[in-house]
Structures are given as structure tokens and as C-alpha cells.
Amino acid sequence: MRYHDPCVPTIRHNGFVMAGETDLDAALAAADCAVVVTDHSWYDWAAIRRQVGLIVDTRHAAI
């Protein structure tokens, strides 16, 4: 699992630490699926749809 969000560079929870991917294209190239949990306006949703075969969009941002 990987994530990309410039607003959240690192996730820490109950001793778990995960650093976000700084390169969105690299993260998407390695992905089987993308899960959208925020609707940041700076993402190019059309480009993301072209790079990833499956998107689970919980925010209706990538439609």
C-alpha cells in the first residue's frame, strides 16, 4: 500500500508509521487500484484515470 498527499507527508497511528510517496506518477505506476479519500483540486483526475485501471472514489472527485 502507498499513498500520495502533499498535505500529509507521514501517517503515524498506534506505533505504525508510513511515509507518503512524493512522486505521484511512480506511486500510480506501481498501483493496481487507486483509492480517493480526498478531493484536492490540484490532482489531474483524467490523467490518474488513464494511469490506473481501477479507482475507488469515496469523494466523487475523480468522476
N, C-alpha and C positions, 0 to 999 in steps of 0.2 A: 504494500500500500504506500502511496505517495500523495502528497498534496502540494498545491501551489496557491499561496495567498500572501501578497506582499504586506498585508496588514497583520498577519500572524506568522512571523518568521519561525517560531518554535512553539510546539504544544507540550505542556507539562501537566500531567494528571496522575495522582497516586503513584509517584515514582517513575511513571512512564514518560519518556522524553522523545520527541520526534521533531526533526528539523524539516522545514518545508523545502521544496525544490525551488531553486532560484531561476531555473530555466524552464519555462512552461512548455516549449516545444520538446525538450528532452523528456519531460515528465509524460507528455501525451504520447510520444513515440513508443514508450515502454508500456502504455496502458492498454488493457483490454476493454475497459469501461471507464467513463468519467462520471463522477457524481457531483452535481452542482448544489451547493448548500448556501450560496450567497449570490446576489445579483449585481456584483460590481460592474459598473458601466464601462470600464476600460477593457474588458475582455471582448475579443472579436469572436462572438458565438458562432458565426458562419464558418470561420476558419477552424474552430475547435470541432464543429460537427464534421468537417471534411477529414480531420486527422484521427478521430476516434469513431469506431463503428457503433458503439452503444453509449448513450448518455442517459443517466437517471437524473432528471431535473426536478429538484424539490422546490424550486423557487419560480418556475416558469420563466426563467431568464434566457434560456437557450432556444426557445421555440421560435 
